[in-house]
Amino acid sequence: MGKLIKLVQPTGDLKKEPNKDATLPVPLPVVMVQIKGKYTALDRKLWALLLHLGWDELETKSQLGKWHELEEAEVRRIIRRFSGTKGMNWIWESAQRLTETTVRYVRVDENDKRWKGITSLFTAECPESDERDGIFRYMFPAALIPILKEPERFARLRIQFLLRLKSKYSVTLYQLFEAHVNKRVPVVEVEVEELRTWLKVPEGKLKRWDDFYQKALKPALEEINKNPEEAGFSISFVLKRGGRGGKVQAIKFKINKTASRFELESKILATQTAKETARINTLVPPFRGTTIYDKARKIAHGLDVHVLEQEWREWIIKNDMKIDNPEAHFMAFIKAKIKKLYKQI
């Protein structure tokens, strides 16, 4: 069937149903360490919240250079509901930091050429203080939209849990672990100095292991492990010691999914797969019988017709085309493919 392009979508509605689970898929380069700037825990929360709220309009607004608009009171209400943050000035201060934060990315174009790039995470504006109209305008960089909408690898963040976390180190660790929880072996081993960099520990602070552990790492892990059902996992770890005096050199974290997490993910996948299958069948109805394959083999010059069919369906899905005569279109696709191959010989 090819890749299911539309499987990567948020779930839930923070405005209409704030008590129901809301999740957000975020590309790993944004979650991980390919971000440079003064990126605080509150900034991570605001960016994730605004992405969730604006997801359905990314291609009709951000990608076209148009503003998303929200009432500041709405943003404040949602954040305050889950994290207790009050006031209004923090929204603009956070937005300023986000615009000064950059992310590195890699994308593949329609010709399978790979491009590397760098862009800011965010753009925002609001009227001057004496003309404030209560509307907050924001935009995500156009270059990021395809990556946000169709990431090759992503972490599915639980928005309510993210917003409730208090420690800036908890927020970063949660996103880090969420990026690894679906690996075949959900283990993260990291050197202490690299972990300090990921957590953005201020330069010159918490340099001793005991201080770093007691004031940063331990409280963050305890906050995440305090509610494994809401996080979707719990964390255990072992210390890697070496050198003179058995100094802690690295930490090996193990991410343990909860039973309810397994159940929820199965439901999400089943629902979204069913929707995508229905969409694909509308675009390209399944062939009836085997006659079309017999015809295809006569012009395929030995190529596997089922592989060709998969490539053809993926091409149609990618271009979101509605085909009136699928069999004729499939045969034309094969002829064009063979013609291109012979040109290359």
TITORZA-630367 format. One record per residue (C-alpha): residue number from 1; x, y, z; residue in one letter. Coordinates in steps of 0.25 Angstrom, whole numbers. Example, Ala and Ser with C-alpha at 12.3 -4.5 7.8 and 13.67 -1.06 7.14 Angstrom:
pt nuro = 1, east = 49, north = -18, up = 31, torse = a .
pt nuro = 2, east = 55, north = -4, up = 29, torse = s .
//
This chain:
pt nuro = 1, east = 0, north = 0, up = 0, torse = m .
pt nuro = 2, east = 12, north = 9, up = 2, torse = g .
pt nuro = 3, east = 14, north = 19, up = 13, torse = k .
pt nuro = 4, east = 1, north = 25, up = 20, torse = l .
pt nuro = 5, east = 4, north = 39, up = 18, torse = i .
pt nuro = 6, east = -8, north = 44, up = 27, torse = k .
pt nuro = 7, east = -5, north = 35, up = 39, torse = l .
pt nuro = 8, east = 3, north = 46, up = 45, torse = v .
pt nuro = 9, east = -7, north = 55, up = 51, torse = q .
pt nuro = 10, east = -10, north = 61, up = 65, torse = p .
pt nuro = 11, east = -22, north = 56, up = 73, torse = t .
pt nuro = 12, east = -31, north = 63, up = 83, torse = g .
pt nuro = 13, east = -37, north = 77, up = 84, torse = d .
pt nuro = 14, east = -32, north = 85, up = 95, torse = l .
pt nuro = 15, east = -42, north = 96, up = 93, torse = k .
pt nuro = 16, east = -55, north = 87, up = 92, torse = k .
pt nuro = 17, east = -51, north = 75, up = 100, torse = e .
pt nuro = 18, east = -39, north = 79, up = 109, torse = p .
pt nuro = 19, east = -41, north = 67, up = 118, torse = n .
pt nuro = 20, east = -39, north = 57, up = 107, torse = k .
pt nuro = 21, east = -25, north = 53, up = 103, torse = d .
pt nuro = 22, east = -18, north = 62, up = 93, torse = a .
pt nuro = 23, east = -6, north = 58, up = 86, torse = t .
pt nuro = 24, east = 4, north = 64, up = 76, torse = l .
pt nuro = 25, east = 14, north = 58, up = 66, torse = p .
pt nuro = 26, east = 27, north = 66, up = 66, torse = v .
pt nuro = 27, east = 39, north = 63, up = 57, torse = p .
pt nuro = 28, east = 51, north = 58, up = 65, torse = l .
pt nuro = 29, east = 60, north = 69, up = 60, torse = p .
pt nuro = 30, east = 51, north = 79, up = 68, torse = v .
pt nuro = 31, east = 50, north = 70, up = 80, torse = v .
pt nuro = 32, east = 65, north = 66, up = 81, torse = m .
pt nuro = 33, east = 78, north = 75, up = 81, torse = v .
pt nuro = 34, east = 77, north = 81, up = 67, torse = q .
pt nuro = 35, east = 72, north = 93, up = 73, torse = i .
pt nuro = 36, east = 80, north = 106, up = 77, torse = k .
pt nuro = 37, east = 75, north = 117, up = 85, torse = g .
pt nuro = 38, east = 69, north = 122, up = 98, torse = k .
pt nuro = 39, east = 59, north = 111, up = 98, torse = y .
pt nuro = 40, east = 52, north = 110, up = 112, torse = t .
pt nuro = 41, east = 42, north = 100, up = 117, torse = a .
pt nuro = 42, east = 31, north = 110, up = 115, torse = l .
pt nuro = 43, east = 35, north = 112, up = 101, torse = d .
pt nuro = 44, east = 34, north = 98, up = 98, torse = r .
pt nuro = 45, east = 20, north = 97, up = 104, torse = k .
pt nuro = 46, east = 15, north = 110, up = 96, torse = l .
pt nuro = 47, east = 21, north = 105, up = 83, torse = w .
pt nuro = 48, east = 15, north = 91, up = 85, torse = a .
pt nuro = 49, east = 1, north = 97, up = 89, torse = l .
pt nuro = 50, east = 1, north = 107, up = 77, torse = l .
pt nuro = 51, east = 5, north = 96, up = 67, torse = l .
pt nuro = 52, east = -6, north = 87, up = 72, torse = h .
pt nuro = 53, east = -16, north = 98, up = 71, torse = l .
pt nuro = 54, east = -12, north = 102, up = 57, torse = g .
pt nuro = 55, east = -9, north = 89, up = 51, torse = w .
pt nuro = 56, east = -21, north = 88, up = 42, torse = d .
pt nuro = 57, east = -17, north = 102, up = 36, torse = e .
pt nuro = 58, east = -2, north = 100, up = 34, torse = l .
pt nuro = 59, east = -3, north = 98, up = 19, torse = e .
pt nuro = 60, east = -14, north = 109, up = 17, torse = t .
pt nuro = 61, east = -7, north = 119, up = 26, torse = k .
pt nuro = 62, east = 7, north = 117, up = 30, torse = s .
pt nuro = 63, east = 12, north = 111, up = 17, torse = q .
pt nuro = 64, east = 6, north = 122, up = 9, torse = l .
pt nuro = 65, east = 12, north = 133, up = 18, torse = g .
pt nuro = 66, east = -2, north = 136, up = 25, torse = k .
pt nuro = 67, east = -4, north = 138, up = 40, torse = w .
pt nuro = 68, east = -11, north = 129, up = 50, torse = h .
pt nuro = 69, east = -19, north = 137, up = 60, torse = e .
pt nuro = 70, east = -23, north = 133, up = 74, torse = l .
pt nuro = 71, east = -29, north = 141, up = 85, torse = e .
pt nuro = 72, east = -18, north = 144, up = 96, torse = e .
pt nuro = 73, east = -28, north = 140, up = 106, torse = a .
pt nuro = 74, east = -31, north = 126, up = 100, torse = e .
pt nuro = 75, east = -16, north = 123, up = 100, torse = v .
pt nuro = 76, east = -15, north = 128, up = 114, torse = r .
pt nuro = 77, east = -27, north = 120, up = 119, torse = r .
pt nuro = 78, east = -21, north = 107, up = 113, torse = i .
pt nuro = 79, east = -7, north = 109, up = 119, torse = i .
pt nuro = 80, east = -13, north = 113, up = 132, torse = r .
pt nuro = 81, east = -22, north = 101, up = 133, torse = r .
pt nuro = 82, east = -11, north = 91, up = 132, torse = f .
pt nuro = 83, east = 1, north = 99, up = 137, torse = s .
pt nuro = 84, east = -4, north = 110, up = 146, torse = g .
pt nuro = 85, east = 4, north = 121, up = 138, torse = t .
pt nuro = 86, east = -3, north = 134, up = 140, torse = k .
pt nuro = 87, east = -1, north = 148, up = 133, torse = g .
pt nuro = 88, east = 0, north = 152, up = 119, torse = m .
pt nuro = 89, east = 14, north = 158, up = 117, torse = n .
pt nuro = 90, east = 20, north = 144, up = 117, torse = w .
pt nuro = 91, east = 13, north = 140, up = 104, torse = i .
pt nuro = 92, east = 21, north = 151, up = 96, torse = w .
pt nuro = 93, east = 34, north = 149, up = 104, torse = e .
pt nuro = 94, east = 33, north = 134, up = 100, torse = s .
pt nuro = 95, east = 30, north = 137, up = 86, torse = a .
pt nuro = 96, east = 42, north = 146, up = 85, torse = q .
pt nuro = 97, east = 51, north = 135, up = 90, torse = r .
pt nuro = 98, east = 44, north = 125, up = 80, torse = l .
pt nuro = 99, east = 47, north = 134, up = 68, torse = t .
pt nuro = 100, east = 62, north = 135, up = 72, torse = e .
pt nuro = 101, east = 63, north = 119, up = 73, torse = t .
pt nuro = 102, east = 67, north = 112, up = 61, torse = t .
pt nuro = 103, east = 66, north = 97, up = 56, torse = v .
pt nuro = 104, east = 74, north = 89, up = 46, torse = r .
pt nuro = 105, east = 66, north = 80, up = 37, torse = y .
pt nuro = 106, east = 68, north = 71, up = 25, torse = v .
pt nuro = 107, east = 57, north = 69, up = 15, torse = r .
pt nuro = 108, east = 55, north = 60, up = 2, torse = v .
pt nuro = 109, east = 49, north = 67, up = -10, torse = d .
pt nuro = 110, east = 40, north = 61, up = -21, torse = e .
pt nuro = 111, east = 53, north = 56, up = -29, torse = n .
pt nuro = 112, east = 58, north = 49, up = -16, torse = d .
pt nuro = 113, east = 69, north = 60, up = -15, torse = k .
pt nuro = 114, east = 73, north = 63, up = 0, torse = r .
pt nuro = 115, east = 74, north = 77, up = 5, torse = w .
pt nuro = 116, east = 79, north = 82, up = 18, torse = k .
pt nuro = 117, east = 74, north = 95, up = 24, torse = g .
pt nuro = 118, east = 73, north = 104, up = 36, torse = i .
pt nuro = 119, east = 61, north = 112, up = 40, torse = t .
pt nuro = 120, east = 55, north = 119, up = 52, torse = s .
pt nuro = 121, east = 44, north = 111, up = 60, torse = l .
pt nuro = 122, east = 34, north = 122, up = 60, torse = f .
pt nuro = 123, east = 29, north = 136, up = 55, torse = t .
pt nuro = 124, east = 20, north = 145, up = 63, torse = a .
pt nuro = 125, east = 14, north = 159, up = 64, torse = e .
pt nuro = 126, east = 4, north = 167, up = 73, torse = c .
pt nuro = 127, east = 0, north = 181, up = 73, torse = p .
pt nuro = 128, east = 8, north = 191, up = 82, torse = e .
pt nuro = 129, east = 4, north = 191, up = 96, torse = s .
pt nuro = 130, east = -5, north = 203, up = 95, torse = d .
pt nuro = 131, east = -13, north = 197, up = 83, torse = e .
pt nuro = 132, east = -14, north = 183, up = 88, torse = r .
pt nuro = 133, east = -26, north = 176, up = 83, torse = d .
pt nuro = 134, east = -25, north = 163, up = 90, torse = g .
pt nuro = 135, east = -21, north = 156, up = 77, torse = i .
pt nuro = 136, east = -8, north = 148, up = 76, torse = f .
pt nuro = 137, east = -3, north = 145, up = 62, torse = r .
pt nuro = 138, east = 7, north = 134, up = 59, torse = y .
pt nuro = 139, east = 13, north = 127, up = 48, torse = m .
pt nuro = 140, east = 22, north = 115, up = 46, torse = f .
pt nuro = 141, east = 33, north = 115, up = 35, torse = p .
pt nuro = 142, east = 28, north = 110, up = 22, torse = a .
pt nuro = 143, east = 41, north = 102, up = 20, torse = a .
pt nuro = 144, east = 37, north = 94, up = 33, torse = l .
pt nuro = 145, east = 22, north = 91, up = 29, torse = i .
pt nuro = 146, east = 25, north = 78, up = 20, torse = p .
pt nuro = 147, east = 34, north = 73, up = 31, torse = i .
pt nuro = 148, east = 24, north = 76, up = 42, torse = l .
pt nuro = 149, east = 13, north = 70, up = 34, torse = k .
pt nuro = 150, east = 20, north = 57, up = 29, torse = e .
pt nuro = 151, east = 32, north = 55, up = 38, torse = p .
pt nuro = 152, east = 40, north = 42, up = 35, torse = e .
pt nuro = 153, east = 42, north = 40, up = 50, torse = r .
pt nuro = 154, east = 34, north = 47, up = 61, torse = f .
pt nuro = 155, east = 31, north = 47, up = 76, torse = a .
pt nuro = 156, east = 16, north = 48, up = 80, torse = r .
pt nuro = 157, east = 15, north = 57, up = 91, torse = l .
pt nuro = 158, east = 4, north = 57, up = 101, torse = r .
pt nuro = 159, east = 0, north = 72, up = 102, torse = i .
pt nuro = 160, east = -7, north = 72, up = 115, torse = q .
pt nuro = 161, east = 4, north = 64, up = 122, torse = f .
pt nuro = 162, east = 14, north = 74, up = 116, torse = l .
pt nuro = 163, east = 7, north = 86, up = 120, torse = l .
pt nuro = 164, east = 6, north = 81, up = 135, torse = r .
pt nuro = 165, east = 21, north = 79, up = 136, torse = l .
pt nuro = 166, east = 27, north = 89, up = 145, torse = k .
pt nuro = 167, east = 42, north = 87, up = 144, torse = s .
pt nuro = 168, east = 49, north = 92, up = 131, torse = k .
pt nuro = 169, east = 58, north = 79, up = 132, torse = y .
pt nuro = 170, east = 45, north = 71, up = 133, torse = s .
pt nuro = 171, east = 40, north = 77, up = 120, torse = v .
pt nuro = 172, east = 52, north = 74, up = 112, torse = t .
pt nuro = 173, east = 54, north = 60, up = 118, torse = l .
pt nuro = 174, east = 40, north = 56, up = 115, torse = y .
pt nuro = 175, east = 41, north = 60, up = 100, torse = q .
pt nuro = 176, east = 55, north = 53, up = 100, torse = l .
pt nuro = 177, east = 49, north = 40, up = 105, torse = f .
pt nuro = 178, east = 36, north = 41, up = 96, torse = e .
pt nuro = 179, east = 46, north = 42, up = 84, torse = a .
pt nuro = 180, east = 51, north = 28, up = 88, torse = h .
pt nuro = 181, east = 39, north = 21, up = 94, torse = v .
pt nuro = 182, east = 35, north = 14, up = 81, torse = n .
pt nuro = 183, east = 49, north = 9, up = 78, torse = k .
pt nuro = 184, east = 50, north = -7, up = 77, torse = r .
pt nuro = 185, east = 59, north = -5, up = 89, torse = v .
pt nuro = 186, east = 55, north = 7, up = 97, torse = p .
pt nuro = 187, east = 68, north = 11, up = 103, torse = v .
pt nuro = 188, east = 75, north = 24, up = 104, torse = v .
pt nuro = 189, east = 90, north = 24, up = 108, torse = e .
pt nuro = 190, east = 96, north = 38, up = 109, torse = v .
pt nuro = 191, east = 109, north = 43, up = 115, torse = e .
pt nuro = 192, east = 107, north = 53, up = 126, torse = v .
pt nuro = 193, east = 113, north = 65, up = 119, torse = e .
pt nuro = 194, east = 104, north = 62, up = 107, torse = e .
pt nuro = 195, east = 92, north = 61, up = 116, torse = l .
pt nuro = 196, east = 95, north = 75, up = 122, torse = r .
pt nuro = 197, east = 96, north = 81, up = 108, torse = t .
pt nuro = 198, east = 82, north = 75, up = 105, torse = w .
pt nuro = 199, east = 76, north = 80, up = 117, torse = l .
pt nuro = 200, east = 82, north = 94, up = 115, torse = k .
pt nuro = 201, east = 88, north = 94, up = 129, torse = v .
pt nuro = 202, east = 94, north = 109, up = 130, torse = p .
pt nuro = 203, east = 109, north = 110, up = 128, torse = e .
pt nuro = 204, east = 117, north = 108, up = 141, torse = g .
pt nuro = 205, east = 105, north = 103, up = 149, torse = k .
pt nuro = 206, east = 103, north = 89, up = 155, torse = l .
pt nuro = 207, east = 117, north = 85, up = 151, torse = k .
pt nuro = 208, east = 118, north = 74, up = 161, torse = r .
pt nuro = 209, east = 110, north = 61, up = 159, torse = w .
pt nuro = 210, east = 104, north = 61, up = 172, torse = d .
pt nuro = 211, east = 98, north = 75, up = 170, torse = d .
pt nuro = 212, east = 94, north = 72, up = 156, torse = f .
pt nuro = 213, east = 87, north = 60, up = 160, torse = y .
pt nuro = 214, east = 80, north = 65, up = 173, torse = q .
pt nuro = 215, east = 76, north = 79, up = 167, torse = k .
pt nuro = 216, east = 73, north = 75, up = 152, torse = a .
pt nuro = 217, east = 72, north = 61, up = 148, torse = l .
pt nuro = 218, east = 66, north = 54, up = 161, torse = k .
pt nuro = 219, east = 54, north = 64, up = 162, torse = p .
pt nuro = 220, east = 51, north = 63, up = 147, torse = a .
pt nuro = 221, east = 51, north = 48, up = 147, torse = l .
pt nuro = 222, east = 42, north = 48, up = 160, torse = e .
pt nuro = 223, east = 32, north = 58, up = 153, torse = e .
pt nuro = 224, east = 31, north = 49, up = 141, torse = i .
pt nuro = 225, east = 30, north = 36, up = 149, torse = n .
pt nuro = 226, east = 20, north = 42, up = 158, torse = k .
pt nuro = 227, east = 9, north = 40, up = 148, torse = n .
pt nuro = 228, east = 13, north = 29, up = 138, torse = p .
pt nuro = 229, east = -1, north = 27, up = 133, torse = e .
pt nuro = 230, east = -2, north = 41, up = 129, torse = e .
pt nuro = 231, east = 12, north = 41, up = 123, torse = a .
pt nuro = 232, east = 10, north = 28, up = 116, torse = g .
pt nuro = 233, east = 23, north = 22, up = 122, torse = f .
pt nuro = 234, east = 32, north = 21, up = 134, torse = s .
pt nuro = 235, east = 47, north = 23, up = 134, torse = i .
pt nuro = 236, east = 58, north = 14, up = 141, torse = s .
pt nuro = 237, east = 73, north = 16, up = 140, torse = f .
pt nuro = 238, east = 87, north = 11, up = 143, torse = v .
pt nuro = 239, east = 99, north = 19, up = 145, torse = l .
pt nuro = 240, east = 112, north = 16, up = 137, torse = k .
pt nuro = 241, east = 124, north = 19, up = 145, torse = r .
pt nuro = 242, east = 139, north = 19, up = 141, torse = g .
pt nuro = 243, east = 152, north = 25, up = 143, torse = g .
pt nuro = 244, east = 159, north = 28, up = 156, torse = r .
pt nuro = 245, east = 149, north = 28, up = 168, torse = g .
pt nuro = 246, east = 138, north = 22, up = 160, torse = g .
pt nuro = 247, east = 133, north = 35, up = 154, torse = k .
pt nuro = 248, east = 119, north = 35, up = 148, torse = v .
pt nuro = 249, east = 122, north = 36, up = 133, torse = q .
pt nuro = 250, east = 109, north = 33, up = 126, torse = a .
pt nuro = 251, east = 94, north = 29, up = 129, torse = i .
pt nuro = 252, east = 86, north = 18, up = 123, torse = k .
pt nuro = 253, east = 71, north = 21, up = 123, torse = f .
pt nuro = 254, east = 61, north = 10, up = 121, torse = k .
pt nuro = 255, east = 47, north = 15, up = 116, torse = i .
pt nuro = 256, east = 36, north = 6, up = 120, torse = n .
pt nuro = 257, east = 22, north = 7, up = 113, torse = k .
pt nuro = 258, east = 10, north = 6, up = 122, torse = t .
pt nuro = 259, east = -1, north = -4, up = 118, torse = a .
pt nuro = 260, east = -11, north = 7, up = 115, torse = s .
pt nuro = 261, east = -1, north = 13, up = 106, torse = r .
pt nuro = 262, east = 0, north = 1, up = 97, torse = f .
pt nuro = 263, east = -16, north = 0, up = 97, torse = e .
pt nuro = 264, east = -17, north = 15, up = 93, torse = l .
pt nuro = 265, east = -7, north = 14, up = 82, torse = e .
pt nuro = 266, east = -14, north = 2, up = 76, torse = s .
pt nuro = 267, east = -27, north = 9, up = 75, torse = k .
pt nuro = 268, east = -21, north = 21, up = 69, torse = i .
pt nuro = 269, east = -14, north = 13, up = 58, torse = l .
pt nuro = 270, east = -26, north = 5, up = 55, torse = a .
pt nuro = 271, east = -35, north = 17, up = 54, torse = t .
pt nuro = 272, east = -25, north = 25, up = 45, torse = q .
pt nuro = 273, east = -21, north = 13, up = 37, torse = t .
pt nuro = 274, east = -36, north = 11, up = 34, torse = a .
pt nuro = 275, east = -38, north = 25, up = 30, torse = k .
pt nuro = 276, east = -26, north = 25, up = 21, torse = e .
pt nuro = 277, east = -30, north = 12, up = 14, torse = t .
pt nuro = 278, east = -43, north = 18, up = 11, torse = a .
pt nuro = 279, east = -37, north = 30, up = 5, torse = r .
pt nuro = 280, east = -27, north = 22, up = -3, torse = i .
pt nuro = 281, east = -39, north = 13, up = -8, torse = n .
pt nuro = 282, east = -46, north = 26, up = -12, torse = t .
pt nuro = 283, east = -34, north = 31, up = -20, torse = l .
pt nuro = 284, east = -30, north = 17, up = -26, torse = v .
pt nuro = 285, east = -41, north = 6, up = -24, torse = p .
pt nuro = 286, east = -34, north = -8, up = -24, torse = p .
pt nuro = 287, east = -34, north = -16, up = -37, torse = f .
pt nuro = 288, east = -44, north = -26, up = -39, torse = r .
pt nuro = 289, east = -39, north = -40, up = -43, torse = g .
pt nuro = 290, east = -25, north = -43, up = -49, torse = t .
pt nuro = 291, east = -27, north = -39, up = -64, torse = t .
pt nuro = 292, east = -20, north = -26, up = -62, torse = i .
pt nuro = 293, east = -8, north = -32, up = -56, torse = y .
pt nuro = 294, east = -7, north = -42, up = -68, torse = d .
pt nuro = 295, east = -8, north = -30, up = -78, torse = k .
pt nuro = 296, east = 3, north = -22, up = -69, torse = a .
pt nuro = 297, east = 13, north = -34, up = -70, torse = r .
pt nuro = 298, east = 13, north = -33, up = -85, torse = k .
pt nuro = 299, east = 18, north = -19, up = -85, torse = i .
pt nuro = 300, east = 26, north = -19, up = -72, torse = a .
pt nuro = 301, east = 39, north = -26, up = -78, torse = h .
pt nuro = 302, east = 40, north = -35, up = -66, torse = g .
pt nuro = 303, east = 38, north = -25, up = -55, torse = l .
pt nuro = 304, east = 29, north = -29, up = -44, torse = d .
pt nuro = 305, east = 16, north = -24, up = -47, torse = v .
pt nuro = 306, east = 12, north = -23, up = -32, torse = h .
pt nuro = 307, east = 24, north = -15, up = -29, torse = v .
pt nuro = 308, east = 20, north = -6, up = -40, torse = l .
pt nuro = 309, east = 6, north = -5, up = -35, torse = e .
pt nuro = 310, east = 11, north = -1, up = -22, torse = q .
pt nuro = 311, east = 19, north = 10, up = -28, torse = e .
pt nuro = 312, east = 8, north = 15, up = -36, torse = w .
pt nuro = 313, east = -2, north = 16, up = -24, torse = r .
pt nuro = 314, east = 9, north = 23, up = -16, torse = e .
pt nuro = 315, east = 10, north = 33, up = -28, torse = w .
pt nuro = 316, east = -5, north = 35, up = -28, torse = i .
pt nuro = 317, east = -6, north = 37, up = -13, torse = i .
pt nuro = 318, east = 6, north = 47, up = -13, torse = k .
pt nuro = 319, east = -1, north = 55, up = -24, torse = n .
pt nuro = 320, east = -15, north = 53, up = -18, torse = d .
pt nuro = 321, east = -20, north = 50, up = -31, torse = m .
pt nuro = 322, east = -34, north = 44, up = -34, torse = k .
pt nuro = 323, east = -33, north = 34, up = -46, torse = i .
pt nuro = 324, east = -45, north = 32, up = -55, torse = d .
pt nuro = 325, east = -40, north = 19, up = -62, torse = n .
pt nuro = 326, east = -30, north = 13, up = -52, torse = p .
pt nuro = 327, east = -26, north = 1, up = -61, torse = e .
pt nuro = 328, east = -23, north = 10, up = -73, torse = a .
pt nuro = 329, east = -15, north = 19, up = -64, torse = h .
pt nuro = 330, east = -7, north = 8, up = -58, torse = f .
pt nuro = 331, east = -3, north = 2, up = -72, torse = m .
pt nuro = 332, east = 1, north = 16, up = -76, torse = a .
pt nuro = 333, east = 9, north = 17, up = -64, torse = f .
pt nuro = 334, east = 17, north = 4, up = -67, torse = i .
pt nuro = 335, east = 19, north = 9, up = -81, torse = k .
pt nuro = 336, east = 25, north = 22, up = -76, torse = a .
pt nuro = 337, east = 34, north = 15, up = -66, torse = k .
pt nuro = 338, east = 39, north = 5, up = -76, torse = i .
pt nuro = 339, east = 42, north = 16, up = -86, torse = k .
pt nuro = 340, east = 50, north = 24, up = -75, torse = k .
pt nuro = 341, east = 58, north = 11, up = -72, torse = l .
pt nuro = 342, east = 62, north = 9, up = -86, torse = y .
pt nuro = 343, east = 66, north = 23, up = -87, torse = k .
pt nuro = 344, east = 76, north = 21, up = -76, torse = q .
pt nuro = 345, east = 82, north = 9, up = -82, torse = i .
//
